[in-house]
Amino acid sequence: MKEYWGSLASILGVLAFCQSLLHVLFPPELRFATLKLFNRIFNVFNSYCYFDITEIDGVNTNELYNAVQLYLSSSVSISGSRLSLTRALNSSVITFGLTNNDTLFDTFNGVTVLWEHIVTQRQAQTFSWRPMPDEKRGFTLRIKKKDKSLILDSYLDYIMEKAIDIRRKNEDRLLYTNSRGGSLDSRGHPWESVPFKHPSTFETLAMDPAKKAEIMEDLKDFANGQSFYQRTGRAWKRGYLLYGPPGTGKSSMIAAMANYLGYDIYDLELTEVHNNSELRKLLMKTSSKSIIVIEDIDCSINLSNRKKGTANNSSIGRSYCDPEMRSGPGGGTGDEGGNSITLSGLLNFTDGLWSCCGSERIFVFTTNHVDKLDPALLRSGRMDMHVFMSYCSFPALKILLKNYLGHEESELDEGVLKELEEVIDKAEMTPADISELLIKNRRNKDKAVIELLEALKERAERKSKSGETDREKNLNDVEEEEQEKRALESPKEGCAFDDGCEKDEKDEEKKIE
């Protein structure tokens, strides 16, 4: 036993001598240089290069890691065999992802790359102000060396853009409104929000199909027009004016636009805005890919046409720059002063320098009386597209019948369809009124159509009678105007009459004396 321990000790001594001799002959600097040389030789013959994207960069979350995870989720759901499922906060969509140490091939502009999701256990942590997760996660991107410039210049930017689109589609859209009196919420924001769940779409919108197709094409060109707006030097924004009688679907049109583009909606209540400065701050706090709405703008503040009217020329002439008082009760300057916004401030809000502080935003104004608005607010660059929301037409009526009763055009009687087509334009009924009639009788489809036809005929008859009455009134007005003109054109007769009256008065005075 002693001999065994003695031989073991001698062997250990020899190993220790060899290790010390190796340190003397090959110091650490030489060994490091040799290892580096071998790596370079290996890289010369290796045609691939690798990039590591970790979940946490120092103490901050790596946004590129989250973007890659979202981007790969769109491809993993199709080709993956073992997937991880996640659901983000404020999202109604379940997303897919790569599991631990799984790989996935992706193609970009004809170049194939390999993604690998690497998960390892983190070493024991020392004291840290921010505790780290137990697992260390990251993606490794393998590409060919010849494709390095293409990947770094375009591929990663493409991933970030796609991730933003995916995140926006997965998240619930929000409907914002400015806080009452300009107050801030608990996070210091001037906007309050609720989830936007309006079901209106262009498919269900009661409107002429040709006009709907035109609006949808314009919206699509705007959403895909970033390069166009940059090339032409224009701010990436667009304005829509929706005008027409009440109940013609202006609010439903806005909801359909938001659902079509996937944008949030900011409903701006001008009566709660104190001055132009506050209006600019509200604009600065809006996000990109959003629709900024001012409904019934003719009722919010005094934006009357400056070219109309002569009685108040002095006040109208200064309406462009002077403070505009809110219309309606309680619309004065208030106790605090400065409780006003100007038309100039609103114009700068839609088309001035401050309108460029964000991108990909749509301004939508609605009004029932477009003739009351100032022309400066309606010109191109502010309201680029004017959409007249008319009374219900025959194509729009067919959409309503399909929405509420499930009736296709082929399922209705030809005679009934012909009668509806003849009377719908004369009746001048709004889609809201027709929808109410259909909702009331939706359980009995035949009864609903018959009652609708009767209501349209009755409305058309009333319209024709009121039209005759209006024509008679107009004729009477014309006759009265002509009589007034004739009286004004014969001043001599009036003067002779006046002279005769004066002589009679003088004679009476003399008699009295």
C-alpha positions in Angstrom: 0.0 0.0 0.0 2.9 2.3 0.8 4.4 1.5 -2.6 1.2 2.5 -4.3 1.0 5.9 -2.6 4.6 6.5 -3.3 4.3 5.8 -7.0 1.2 8.1 -7.2 3.1 10.9 -5.5 6.0 10.5 -7.9 3.6 10.7 -10.9 2.0 13.8 -9.5 5.4 15.4 -9.1 6.3 14.6 -12.7 3.0 16.2 -13.9 3.6 19.3 -11.8 7.2 19.6 -13.2 5.8 19.2 -16.8 3.1 21.9 -16.1 5.7 24.3 -14.8 8.0 23.6 -17.7 5.0 24.2 -20.1 4.3 27.5 -18.5 7.9 28.5 -18.9 8.2 27.3 -22.6 4.6 28.5 -23.5 3.5 31.5 -21.5 -0.2 32.6 -21.5 0.4 35.2 -24.1 1.8 32.7 -26.5 -1.0 30.3 -25.9 -3.6 33.0 -26.5 -1.9 34.0 -29.7 -1.8 30.4 -30.9 -5.5 30.0 -30.1 -6.3 33.2 -32.0 -4.3 32.0 -35.0 -6.2 28.7 -35.1 -9.5 30.6 -35.0 -8.4 32.8 -37.9 -7.4 29.8 -39.9 -10.8 28.2 -39.1 -12.7 31.3 -40.1 -10.8 31.5 -43.5 -12.1 28.1 -44.5 -15.6 28.7 -42.8 -18.1 30.3 -45.2 -20.6 31.4 -42.4 -20.6 34.1 -39.8 -22.8 34.3 -36.6 -24.6 37.1 -34.8 -25.9 36.7 -31.2 -29.0 38.7 -30.1 -29.4 38.4 -26.4 -32.7 39.0 -24.5 -31.1 41.5 -22.1 -28.4 43.9 -23.1 -26.6 44.8 -19.8 -29.6 45.8 -17.6 -32.0 46.9 -20.4 -34.3 44.7 -22.5 -33.0 44.3 -26.1 -35.8 45.5 -28.4 -34.2 43.6 -31.3 -34.7 40.3 -29.5 -38.4 41.0 -29.0 -38.7 42.1 -32.7 -37.1 38.8 -33.9 -39.4 36.8 -31.6 -42.5 38.5 -33.0 -41.2 38.3 -36.6 -40.4 34.5 -36.4 -43.8 33.9 -34.8 -45.5 34.5 -38.2 -43.4 31.8 -39.9 -43.2 29.3 -37.0 -47.0 28.9 -36.9 -46.8 27.4 -40.4 -43.6 25.3 -40.4 -42.8 24.6 -36.7 -43.4 21.2 -35.2 -42.8 22.1 -31.5 -44.0 25.6 -30.6 -44.3 27.8 -27.5 -47.5 29.8 -27.1 -47.7 33.3 -25.6 -50.3 36.0 -25.2 -49.2 39.6 -24.6 -50.9 42.2 -22.3 -53.8 44.1 -24.0 -53.8 41.5 -26.8 -56.6 39.1 -27.9 -54.3 37.1 -30.1 -52.1 34.0 -29.2 -48.7 34.1 -30.8 -46.3 31.3 -31.6 -42.6 31.1 -30.9 -39.6 28.8 -31.1 -39.0 26.4 -28.2 -35.7 26.1 -26.5 -32.7 25.4 -28.8 -35.0 25.1 -31.8 -34.0 26.3 -35.3 -35.8 27.9 -38.2 -34.8 28.8 -41.8 -35.9 32.1 -43.3 -35.5 33.7 -46.7 -35.1 37.4 -47.5 -34.5 38.7 -51.0 -33.4 35.2 -52.2 -30.9 34.8 -49.3 -31.5 31.9 -46.8 -30.6 32.4 -43.1 -30.8 30.2 -40.1 -32.2 31.3 -36.8 -31.5 29.3 -33.6 -33.2 30.0 -30.2 -30.6 29.3 -27.5 -31.6 29.0 -23.8 -29.0 28.3 -21.1 -29.0 28.4 -17.4 -27.5 31.6 -15.9 -24.7 31.3 -13.5 -25.1 32.1 -9.8 -25.7 35.8 -9.5 -23.9 38.2 -7.2 -25.8 41.1 -5.7 -27.6 43.2 -8.3 -30.1 46.0 -8.1 -32.1 44.3 -10.9 -32.5 40.6 -10.5 -31.8 38.6 -13.7 -34.0 35.7 -14.9 -32.7 32.2 -14.2 -32.4 31.4 -17.9 -30.3 33.2 -20.4 -32.1 33.5 -23.7 -31.0 34.7 -27.1 -31.2 34.2 -30.9 -28.2 33.2 -33.0 -28.3 34.3 -36.7 -26.2 32.3 -39.1 -25.6 33.8 -42.6 -23.1 33.4 -45.3 -20.2 35.9 -45.3 -21.0 37.1 -48.8 -24.5 38.1 -47.7 -23.3 40.0 -44.6 -23.9 43.5 -46.1 -27.4 42.8 -47.3 -28.5 41.3 -44.0 -27.1 44.1 -41.8 -28.3 46.9 -44.1 -31.9 45.7 -44.9 -32.9 42.5 -43.2 -32.8 43.7 -39.6 -34.7 46.9 -40.5 -37.3 44.8 -42.2 -37.6 42.6 -39.1 -38.2 45.7 -36.9 -40.9 47.1 -39.3 -42.7 43.7 -39.5 -42.6 43.3 -35.8 -44.2 46.7 -35.3 -47.0 45.7 -37.7 -47.5 42.3 -36.0 -47.6 43.9 -32.6 -50.2 46.5 -33.7 -52.4 43.8 -35.3 -52.1 41.7 -32.1 -52.9 44.5 -29.7 -56.4 45.8 -29.2 -57.0 49.1 -30.9 -57.8 52.0 -28.6 -60.2 54.9 -28.7 -58.8 58.1 -27.0 -60.4 61.3 -25.9 -58.8 64.4 -24.4 -59.2 64.8 -20.7 -61.8 67.2 -19.3 -60.5 70.7 -18.9 -57.0 69.7 -20.1 -56.2 67.7 -17.0 -53.6 64.8 -17.0 -54.2 61.2 -16.1 -52.1 59.3 -13.5 -49.3 58.7 -16.0 -49.2 62.4 -17.0 -51.0 61.9 -20.4 -53.7 64.3 -21.7 -55.5 61.5 -23.4 -57.8 58.8 -21.8 -58.4 55.6 -23.6 -60.8 52.6 -23.8 -60.6 49.5 -26.1 -62.0 50.2 -29.5 -64.5 47.4 -30.4 -66.6 49.0 -33.1 -67.6 46.3 -35.6 -68.1 48.6 -38.6 -66.3 47.6 -41.8 -66.4 48.7 -45.4 -68.2 45.5 -46.2 -71.1 46.3 -43.9 -71.1 50.1 -44.6 -74.2 51.2 -46.4 -72.7 53.3 -49.2 -72.3 53.3 -52.9 -69.8 50.5 -53.8 -67.9 52.6 -56.3 -67.4 55.4 -53.7 -66.3 52.8 -51.1 -63.8 51.3 -53.5 -62.4 54.8 -54.2 -61.9 55.5 -50.5 -60.4 52.1 -49.7 -57.9 52.6 -52.6 -57.0 56.0 -51.3 -56.4 54.7 -47.8 -54.3 51.8 -49.1 -52.1 54.2 -51.1 -51.7 56.4 -48.0 -50.7 53.5 -45.7 -48.1 52.2 -48.2 -46.9 55.6 -49.3 -44.0 56.3 -46.9 -41.4 56.5 -49.7 -43.7 58.6 -51.9 -44.2 61.2 -49.2 -40.5 61.3 -48.4 -39.6 61.7 -52.1 -42.1 64.5 -52.6 -41.2 66.3 -49.4 -44.7 66.2 -47.9 -45.7 65.3 -44.4 -47.1 61.8 -44.1 -50.7 62.7 -43.3 -54.0 63.0 -45.1 -57.3 64.8 -44.4 -60.8 63.7 -44.9 -64.0 65.8 -44.7 -67.2 63.8 -44.2 -70.3 65.9 -44.6 -74.0 65.3 -45.1 -77.3 65.1 -43.2 -77.4 63.4 -39.8 -77.7 59.7 -39.8 -75.9 59.0 -43.1 -73.1 57.0 -41.5 -70.2 59.5 -40.9 -69.2 57.9 -37.5 -69.5 54.4 -39.0 -67.2 55.5 -41.9 -64.6 56.5 -39.3 -64.8 53.2 -37.5 -64.6 51.3 -40.9 -61.4 53.3 -41.7 -59.8 52.5 -38.4 -60.6 48.8 -38.7 -59.4 48.7 -42.3 -56.0 50.2 -41.5 -55.7 49.0 -37.9 -55.2 52.5 -36.6 -56.1 53.9 -33.2 -58.7 56.8 -33.0 -58.2 60.1 -31.2 -61.6 61.8 -30.7 -60.7 65.4 -30.1 -63.3 67.4 -28.1 -62.5 71.1 -29.0 -64.8 72.5 -26.3 -62.3 71.1 -23.7 -59.3 72.7 -25.3 -58.4 76.1 -23.7 -56.0 77.6 -26.2 -53.7 77.0 -29.2 -50.8 75.9 -27.1 -52.9 73.1 -25.5 -54.1 72.1 -28.9 -50.4 71.6 -30.0 -49.6 69.6 -26.9 -52.5 67.3 -27.6 -51.2 66.8 -31.1 -47.7 66.0 -29.9 -49.1 63.3 -27.6 -50.8 61.4 -30.4 -49.1 58.3 -31.8 -48.3 57.4 -35.4 -50.8 55.2 -37.3 -53.7 57.0 -35.9 -56.9 58.8 -36.9 -57.5 62.2 -35.3 -61.3 63.0 -35.4 -63.1 66.2 -34.8 -66.9 65.5 -35.1 -69.4 68.2 -35.8 -66.7 70.8 -36.2 -69.2 73.5 -37.1 -70.7 73.1 -33.6 -67.5 72.9 -31.6 -66.2 76.4 -32.2 -67.1 79.4 -34.4 -65.5 78.5 -37.7 -68.1 80.3 -39.9 -67.4 81.3 -43.5 -65.6 84.7 -43.4 -66.9 85.5 -46.9 -70.6 85.3 -45.8 -72.6 88.0 -44.2 -72.1 91.7 -44.2 -73.8 92.7 -40.9 -70.8 91.7 -38.7 -67.9 92.4 -41.1 -65.7 93.8 -38.3 -66.0 90.6 -36.2 -65.8 88.3 -39.2 -62.8 90.0 -40.6 -60.8 89.3 -37.5 -62.0 85.8 -37.0 -58.9 84.3 -38.7 -56.4 85.6 -36.1 -58.5 86.7 -33.1 -59.6 84.3 -30.4 -62.7 82.3 -31.4 -65.3 81.8 -28.7 -66.9 78.4 -28.4 -70.5 78.2 -29.6 -73.3 77.1 -27.4 -74.0 77.8 -23.7 -71.0 78.2 -21.4 -68.7 78.9 -24.4 -67.4 82.2 -23.1 -63.9 83.0 -22.2 -64.3 81.5 -18.7 -63.1 82.8 -15.4 -59.4 81.9 -16.0 -59.0 83.7 -19.3 -57.4 82.4 -22.4 -60.3 79.9 -22.8 -60.3 80.2 -26.6 -58.7 78.8 -29.7 -58.3 80.5 -33.0 -59.0 79.4 -36.6 -55.4 80.0 -37.3 -54.4 77.6 -34.5 -56.7 74.9 -35.9 -55.3 75.4 -39.4 -51.7 75.1 -38.0 -52.9 72.0 -36.1 -53.9 70.3 -39.4 -51.4 71.7 -41.9 -48.7 73.7 -40.1 -45.3 72.8 -38.8 -46.7 71.1 -35.7 -48.7 68.7 -37.9 -45.4 67.1 -38.9 -44.3 66.1 -35.4 -45.6 62.5 -36.1 -46.1 60.4 -39.2 -48.8 58.3 -40.8 -51.8 60.1 -39.3 -55.2 60.9 -40.8 -57.3 63.9 -39.9 -61.1 63.4 -40.2 -63.6 66.3 -39.8 -67.3 65.7 -39.9 -70.1 68.3 -40.3 -73.7 68.5 -41.2 -73.4 72.0 -42.8 -70.2 72.2 -44.9 -71.3 75.7 -46.2 -70.8 77.1 -42.6 -67.1 76.2 -42.6 -64.4 78.6 -43.6 -62.8 77.9 -47.0 -59.3 78.0 -45.5 -60.2 74.9 -43.5 -61.4 73.0 -46.6 -58.6 73.5 -49.1 -56.3 70.7 -50.3 -53.5 69.9 -47.9 -55.9 70.2 -44.9 -59.0 68.3 -46.1 -57.6 66.4 -49.1 -60.7 64.3 -49.8 -64.3 65.5 -49.4 -66.7 62.7 -49.0 -70.5 63.5 -49.3 -72.5 61.1 -47.1 -75.8 61.2 -48.9 -79.2 59.7 -48.2 -79.6 56.0 -48.7 -79.3 55.0 -52.4 -80.5 51.8 -54.0 -77.0 50.1 -53.9 -76.7 51.1 -50.2 -80.2 49.7 -49.6 -79.2 46.3 -50.9 -76.3 46.3 -48.5 -78.6 47.0 -45.6 -81.0 44.3 -46.6 -78.1 41.8 -46.7 -76.8 43.0 -43.3 -80.0 42.9 -41.3 -82.2 40.4 -43.1 -79.6 38.2 -44.9 -81.3 38.9 -48.2 -79.3 38.6 -51.4 -80.5 40.5 -54.4 -81.5 37.3 -56.2 -83.7 36.2 -53.2 -86.0 39.3 -53.4 -89.0 39.6 -55.8 -88.2 41.5 -58.9 -91.3 43.6 -58.6 -90.5 44.6 -55.0 -86.9 45.5 -56.1 -88.1 47.6 -58.9 -90.5 49.5 -56.6 -87.7 50.0 -54.0 -85.4 51.3 -56.7 -88.0 53.8 -58.0 -89.0 55.2 -54.6 -85.7 55.2 -52.6 -84.2 58.4 -54.2 -87.5 60.3 -53.8 -87.9 59.4 -50.2 -84.6 60.8 -49.0 -84.3 58.5 -46.0 -81.0 58.1 -44.2 -79.4 54.7 -43.7 -80.0 55.1 -39.9 -83.8 55.4 -40.4 -83.9 52.4 -42.8 -81.8 50.3 -40.4 -84.2 51.0 -37.5 -87.1 49.7 -39.6 -85.2 46.6 -40.6 -84.1 45.9 -37.0 -87.6 46.2 -35.7 -88.9 43.5 -38.0 -85.8 41.4 -38.5 -87.5 38.2 -37.3 -90.1 38.5 -40.1 -88.1 39.3 -43.3 -91.1 39.6 -45.6 -92.9 41.9 -43.2 -89.8 44.0 -42.9 -89.5 44.5 -46.6 -93.2 45.4 -47.0 -93.1 47.9 -44.2 -90.0 49.4 -45.5 -91.5 49.9 -49.0 -94.6 51.5 -47.4 -92.5 53.8 -45.3 -90.5 54.8 -48.4 -93.6 55.5 -50.4 -95.2 57.6 -47.6 -92.0 59.5 -47.1 -91.7 60.2 -50.9 -95.3 61.4 -51.0 -94.7 63.8 -48.1 -91.5 65.0 -49.8 -93.4 65.7 -53.1 -96.1 67.7 -51.2 -93.7 69.7 -49.2 -91.8 70.3 -52.4 -94.9 71.9 -54.0 -95.4 74.0 -51.0 -91.8 75.2 -51.1 -92.2 76.1 -54.7 -95.3 78.1 -54.0 -93.4 79.9 -51.2 -90.5 80.6 -53.5 -92.9 82.0 -56.2 -94.5 84.3 -53.6 -91.1 85.4 -52.4 -90.1 86.2 -55.9 -93.2 88.3 -56.5 -92.6 90.2 -53.3 -89.0 90.9 -54.3 -90.1 92.1 -57.7 -92.7 94.5 -56.1 -90.0 95.9 -53.8 -87.7 96.4 -56.8 -90.4 98.2 -58.7 -91.0 100.5 -55.7 -87.3 101.3 -55.4 -87.0 101.9 -59.2 -89.7 104.7 -59.1 -88.3 107.3 -56.7 -90.0 110.2 -58.5 -93.5 109.0 -57.6 -92.5 108.6 -54.1 -90.9 112.0 -54.0 -94.1 113.6 -55.5 -96.2 111.8 -52.9 -93.9 113.0 -50.1 -94.0 116.6 -51.4 -97.8 116.5 -51.4 -97.8 115.2 -47.9 -95.5 118.0 -46.8 -97.8 120.6 -48.4 -100.9 119.2 -46.7 -99.1 119.3 -43.3 -98.1 123.0 -43.9 -101.6 123.9 -44.7 -102.9 122.2 -41.6 -100.3 124.0 -39.5 -101.4 127.4 -41.0 -105.0 126.7 -40.2 -104.1 125.7 -36.6 -102.2 129.0 -36.2 
